[in-house]
Amino acid sequence: MTSRKYPPLSQEDIEDALSHIPVFAVTDSNGAGLVLRPDNETSVFYFFFSPQMANETLASIQAGLPDDNSMGLRVSAFSLGKIFFKMLQSSDGTEIKLKKPDTEDSTAEPADVQYRLVPDTRFVNLVHFLFLS
C-alpha cells in the first residue's frame, strides 16, 4: 500500500477553511479590541469560541466600572480565518498602540499584546471525556 502525499495548504486555503468559524471578543463602540492586563504586566486580547463566555467577560468588566462609565463596550464577532495569521504573526515586530479607556490619546505607548483563543468549556469537557476516560 502506498501512502498518498498531499501538498501543503496555502495561507489562503487555511484562511478560507477557518473563515466559517466565528470567534467573539470584547470591543469598544468603534470595534477596537479591549486589551486586558490579567497580571498587570502582560497585555492580552482574548478571542472566545463561545459568545456566552465573551458576554460573561463583558459583564464582569462592566461590573467593575463606575455606573456612568460603560465605554460603549460590547461583544463583537470576528472570522477566525481573518484573524488567525495576524495572531500568529503578532510577534513580528508589529506595533500595537494601547490607550487608556476614555481617552483620545493616540500617542499611547506601544505594547506587546498576546492573543489568546479561549475554547468553549463544553468542547474541552467533551474532549476530556472522549480521550481521557
Contact map, one row per residue, 1 for C-alpha under 8 A:
1110000000000000000000000000000000000000000000000000000000000000000000000000000000000000000000000000000000000000000000000000000000000
1111000000000000000000000000000000000000000000000000000000000000000000000000000000000000000000000000000000000000000000000000000000000
1111100000000000000000000000000000000000000000000000000000000000000000000000000000000000000000000000000000000000000000000000000000000
0111110000000000000000000000000000000000000000000000000000000000000000000000000000000000000000000000000000000000000000000000000000000
0011111000000000000000000000000000000000000000000000000000000000000000000000000000000000000000000000000000000000000000000000000000000
0001111100000000000000000000000000000000000000000000000000000000000000000000000000000000000000000000000000000000000000000000000000000
0000111110000000000000000000000000000000000000000000000000000000000000000000000000000000000000000000000000000000000000000000000000000
0000011111000000000000000000000000000000000000000000000000000000000000000000000000000000000000000000000000000000000000000000000000000
0000001111111100000000000000000000000000000000000000000000000000000000000000000000000000000000000000000000000000000000000000000000000
0000000111111100000000000000000000000000000000000000000000000000000000000000000000000000000000000000000000000000000000000000000000000
0000000011111110000000000000000000000000000000000000000000000000000000000000000000000000000000000000000000000000000000000000000000000
0000000011111111000000000000000000000000000000000000000000000000000000000000000000000000000000000000000000000000000000000000000000000
0000000011111111100000000000000000000000000000000000000000000000000000000000000000000000000000000000000000000000000000000000000000000
0000000011111111110000000000000000000000000000000000000000000000000000000000000010000000000000000000000000000000000000000000000000000
0000000000111111111000000000000000000000000000000000000000000000000000000000000111010000000000000000000000000000000000000000000000000
0000000000011111111100000000000000000000000000000000000000000000000000000000000010000000000000000000000000000000000000000000000000000
0000000000001111111100000000000000000000000000000000000000000000000000000000000010000000000000000000000000000000000000000000000000000
0000000000000111111110000000000000000000000000000000000000000000000000000000001110000000000000000000000000000000000000000000000000000
0000000000000011111111000000000000000000000000000000000000000000000000000000001111000000000000000000000000000000000000000000000000000
0000000000000001111111000000000000000000000000000000000000000000000000000000001110000000000000000000000000000000000000000000000000000
0000000000000000011111100000000000000000000000000000000000000000000000000000001110000000000000000000000000000000000000000000000000000
0000000000000000001111110000000000000000000000001000000000000000000000000000111100000000000000000000000000000000000000000000000000000
0000000000000000000011111000000000000000000000111110000000000000000000000000111100000000000000000000000000000000000000000000000000000
0000000000000000000001111100000000000000000000111110010000000000000000000011110000000000000000000000000000000000000000000000000000000
0000000000000000000000111110000011000000000001110000010000000000000000000011110000000000000000000000000000000000000000000000000000000
0000000000000000000000011111000011000000000001000000011011000000000000001111000000000000000000000000000000000000000000000000000000000
0000000000000000000000001111111111000000000000000000000000000000000000001111000000000000000000000000000000000000000000000000000000000
0000000000000000000000000111111111000000000000000000000000000000000000111100000000000000000000000000000000000000000000000000000000000
0000000000000000000000000011111100000000000000000000000000000000000000111100000000000000000000000000000000000000000000000000000000000
0000000000000000000000000011111100000000000000000000000000000000000000000000000000000000000000000000000000000000000000000000000000000
0000000000000000000000000011111110000000000000000000000000000000000000000001000000000000000000000000000000000000000000000000000000000
0000000000000000000000000011111111000000000000000000000000000000000000000000000000000000000000000000000000000000000000000000000000000
0000000000000000000000001111001111100000000010000000000000000000000000000000000000000000000000000000000000000000000000000000000000000
0000000000000000000000001111000111110000000010000000000000000000000000000000000000000000000000000000000000000000000000000000000000000
0000000000000000000000000000000011111000001111000000000000000000000000000000000000000000000000000100000000000000100000000000000000000
0000000000000000000000000000000001111100001110000000000000000000000000000000000000000000000000000000000000000000000000000000000000000
0000000000000000000000000000000000111111111100000000000000000000000000000000000000000000000000000000000000000000000000000000000000000
0000000000000000000000000000000000011111111100000000000000000000000000000000000000000000000000000000000000000000000000000000000000000
0000000000000000000000000000000000001111110000000000000000000000000000000000000000000000000000000000000000000000000000000000000000000
0000000000000000000000000000000000001111111000000000000000000000000000000000000000000000000000000000000000000000000000000000000000000
0000000000000000000000000000000000001111111000000000000000000000000000000000000000000000000000000000000000000000000000000000000000000
0000000000000000000000000000000000001111111100000000000000000000000000000000000000000000000000000000000000000000110000000000000000000
0000000000000000000000000000000000111101111110000000000000000000000000000000000000000000000000000000000000000011110000000000000000000
0000000000000000000000000000000000111100011111000000000000000000000000000000000000000000000000000000000000000000111100000000000000000
0000000000000000000000000000000011110000001111100000000000000000000000000000000000000000000000000000000000000000111100000000000000000
0000000000000000000000001100000000100000000111110000000000000000000000000000000000000000000000000000000000000000001111000000000000000
0000000000000000000000111000000000000000000011111000010000000000000000000000000000000000000000000000000000000000001111000000000000000
0000000000000000000000111000000000000000000001111110110000000000000000000000000000000000000000000000000000000000000011110000000000000
0000000000000000000001110000000000000000000000111110100000000000000000000000000000000000000000000000000000000000000011110000000000000
0000000000000000000000110000000000000000000000011111110000000000000000000000000000000000000000000000000000000000000000110000000000000
0000000000000000000000110000000000000000000000011111111000000000000000000010000000000000000000000000000000000000000000000000000000000
0000000000000000000000000000000000000000000000000111111100000000000000000000000000000000000000000000000000000000000000000000000000000
0000000000000000000000000000000000000000000000011111111110000000000000000000000000000000000000000000000000000000000000010000000000000
0000000000000000000000011100000000000000000000110111111111000000000000000010000000000000000000000000000000000000000000000000000000000
0000000000000000000000000100000000000000000000000011111111100000000000000010000000000000000000000000000000000000000000000000000000000
0000000000000000000000000000000000000000000000000001111111110000000000000000000000000000000000000000000000000000000000000000000000000
0000000000000000000000000100000000000000000000000000111111111000000000000000000000000000000000000000000000000000000000000000000000000
0000000000000000000000000100000000000000000000000000011111111100000000001110000000000000000000000000000000000000000000000000000000000
0000000000000000000000000000000000000000000000000000001111111110000000000000000000000000000000000000000000000000000000000000000000000
0000000000000000000000000000000000000000000000000000000111111111000000000000000000000000000000000000000000000000000000000000000000000
0000000000000000000000000000000000000000000000000000000011111111100000000000000000000000000000000000000000000000000000000000000000000
0000000000000000000000000000000000000000000000000000000001111111100001000000000000000000000000000000000000000000000000000000000000000
0000000000000000000000000000000000000000000000000000000000111111110000000000000000000000000000000000000000000000000000000000000000000
0000000000000000000000000000000000000000000000000000000000011111110000000000000000000000000000000000000000000000000000000000000000000
0000000000000000000000000000000000000000000000000000000000001111111011000000000000000000000000000000000000000000000000000000000000000
0000000000000000000000000000000000000000000000000000000000000011111111000000000000000000000000000000000000000000000000000000000000000
0000000000000000000000000000000000000000000000000000000000000000111111000000000000000000000000000000000000000000000000000000000000000
0000000000000000000000000000000000000000000000000000000000000000011111000000000000000000000000000000000000000000000000000000000000000
0000000000000000000000000000000000000000000000000000000000000000111111100000000000000000000000000000000000000000000000000000000000000
0000000000000000000000000000000000000000000000000000000000000100111111111000000000000000000000000000000000000000000000000000000000000
0000000000000000000000000001100000000000000000000000000000000000000011111000000000000000000000000000110000000000000000000000000000000
0000000000000000000000000001100000000000000000000000000000000000000001111100000000000000000000000000000000000000000000000000000000000
0000000000000000000000000111100000000000000000000000000001000000000001111110000000000000000000000000000000000000000000000000000000000
0000000000000000000000000111100000000000000000000000000001000000000000011111000000000000000000000000000000000000000000000000000000000
0000000000000000000000011110000000000000000000000010011001000000000000001111100000000000000000000000000000000000000000000000000000000
0000000000000000000000011110001000000000000000000000000000000000000000000111110000000000000000000000000000000000000000000000000000000
0000000000000000000001111000000000000000000000000000000000000000000000000011111000000000000000000000000000000000000000000000000000000
0000000000000000000001111000000000000000000000000000000000000000000000000001111101100000000000000000000000000000000000000000000000000
0000000000000000011111100000000000000000000000000000000000000000000000000000111111100000000000000000000000000000000000000000000000000
0000000000000010011111100000000000000000000000000000000000000000000000000000011111110000000000000000000000000000000000000000000000000
0000000000000111111110000000000000000000000000000000000000000000000000000000001111111000000000000000000000000000000000000000000000000
0000000000000010001000000000000000000000000000000000000000000000000000000000011111111100000000000000000000000000000000000000000000000
0000000000000000000000000000000000000000000000000000000000000000000000000000011111111110000000000000000000000000000000000000000000000
0000000000000010000000000000000000000000000000000000000000000000000000000000000111111111000000000000000000000000000000000000000000000
0000000000000000000000000000000000000000000000000000000000000000000000000000000011111111100000000000000000000000000000000000000000000
0000000000000000000000000000000000000000000000000000000000000000000000000000000001111111110000000000000000000000000000000000000000000
0000000000000000000000000000000000000000000000000000000000000000000000000000000000111111110000000000000000000000001000000000000000000
0000000000000000000000000000000000000000000000000000000000000000000000000000000000011111111000000000000000000000000000000000000000000
0000000000000000000000000000000000000000000000000000000000000000000000000000000000001111111100000000000000000000000000000000000000000
0000000000000000000000000000000000000000000000000000000000000000000000000000000000000111111111000000000000000000110000000000000000000
0000000000000000000000000000000000000000000000000000000000000000000000000000000000000001111111000000000000000001000000000000000000000
0000000000000000000000000000000000000000000000000000000000000000000000000000000000000000111111000000000000000000000000000000000000000
0000000000000000000000000000000000000000000000000000000000000000000000000000000000000000011111100000000000000000000000000000000000000
0000000000000000000000000000000000000000000000000000000000000000000000000000000000000000011111110000000000000000000000000000000000000
0000000000000000000000000000000000000000000000000000000000000000000000000000000000000000000011111000000000000111000000000000000000000
0000000000000000000000000000000000000000000000000000000000000000000000000000000000000000000001111100000000000111100000000000000000000
0000000000000000000000000000000000000000000000000000000000000000000000000000000000000000000000111110000001111110000000000000000000000
0000000000000000000000000000000000100000000000000000000000000000000000000000000000000000000000011111000000011110000000000000000000000
0000000000000000000000000000000000000000000000000000000000000000000000000000000000000000000000001111101111111000000000000000000000000
0000000000000000000000000000000000000000000000000000000000000000000000000000000000000000000000000111111010010000000000000000000000000
0000000000000000000000000000000000000000000000000000000000000000000000100000000000000000000000000011111000000000000000000000000000000
0000000000000000000000000000000000000000000000000000000000000000000000100000000000000000000000000001111100000000000000000000000000000
0000000000000000000000000000000000000000000000000000000000000000000000000000000000000000000000000011111110000000000000000000000000000
0000000000000000000000000000000000000000000000000000000000000000000000000000000000000000000000000010011111000000000000000000000000000
0000000000000000000000000000000000000000000000000000000000000000000000000000000000000000000000000011001111110000000000000000000000000
0000000000000000000000000000000000000000000000000000000000000000000000000000000000000000000000001010000111110000000000000000000000000
0000000000000000000000000000000000000000000000000000000000000000000000000000000000000000000000001010000011111000000000000000000000000
0000000000000000000000000000000000000000000000000000000000000000000000000000000000000000000000001111000011111100000000000000000000000
0000000000000000000000000000000000000000000000000000000000000000000000000000000000000000000000001110000000111110000000000000000000000
0000000000000000000000000000000000000000000000000000000000000000000000000000000000000000000000111100000000011111000000000000000000000
0000000000000000000000000000000000000000001000000000000000000000000000000000000000000000000000111100000000001111100000000000000000000
0000000000000000000000000000000000000000001000000000000000000000000000000000000000000000001000110000000000000111110000000000000000000
0000000000000000000000000000000000100000011110000000000000000000000000000000000000000000010000010000000000000011111000000000000000000
0000000000000000000000000000000000000000011110000000000000000000000000000000000000000000010000000000000000000001111100000000000000000
0000000000000000000000000000000000000000000111100000000000000000000000000000000000000010000000000000000000000000111110000000000000000
0000000000000000000000000000000000000000000111100000000000000000000000000000000000000000000000000000000000000000011111000000000000000
0000000000000000000000000000000000000000000001111000000000000000000000000000000000000000000000000000000000000000001111100000000000000
0000000000000000000000000000000000000000000001111000000000000000000000000000000000000000000000000000000000000000000111110000000000000
0000000000000000000000000000000000000000000000011100000000000000000000000000000000000000000000000000000000000000000011111011000000000
0000000000000000000000000000000000000000000000011100100000000000000000000000000000000000000000000000000000000000000001111111000000000
0000000000000000000000000000000000000000000000000000000000000000000000000000000000000000000000000000000000000000000000111111100000000
0000000000000000000000000000000000000000000000000000000000000000000000000000000000000000000000000000000000000000000000011111110000000
0000000000000000000000000000000000000000000000000000000000000000000000000000000000000000000000000000000000000000000000111111111000000
0000000000000000000000000000000000000000000000000000000000000000000000000000000000000000000000000000000000000000000000111111111100000
0000000000000000000000000000000000000000000000000000000000000000000000000000000000000000000000000000000000000000000000001111111110000
0000000000000000000000000000000000000000000000000000000000000000000000000000000000000000000000000000000000000000000000000111111111000
0000000000000000000000000000000000000000000000000000000000000000000000000000000000000000000000000000000000000000000000000011111111110
0000000000000000000000000000000000000000000000000000000000000000000000000000000000000000000000000000000000000000000000000001111111111
0000000000000000000000000000000000000000000000000000000000000000000000000000000000000000000000000000000000000000000000000000111111111
0000000000000000000000000000000000000000000000000000000000000000000000000000000000000000000000000000000000000000000000000000011111111
0000000000000000000000000000000000000000000000000000000000000000000000000000000000000000000000000000000000000000000000000000001111111
0000000000000000000000000000000000000000000000000000000000000000000000000000000000000000000000000000000000000000000000000000001111111
0000000000000000000000000000000000000000000000000000000000000000000000000000000000000000000000000000000000000000000000000000000111111
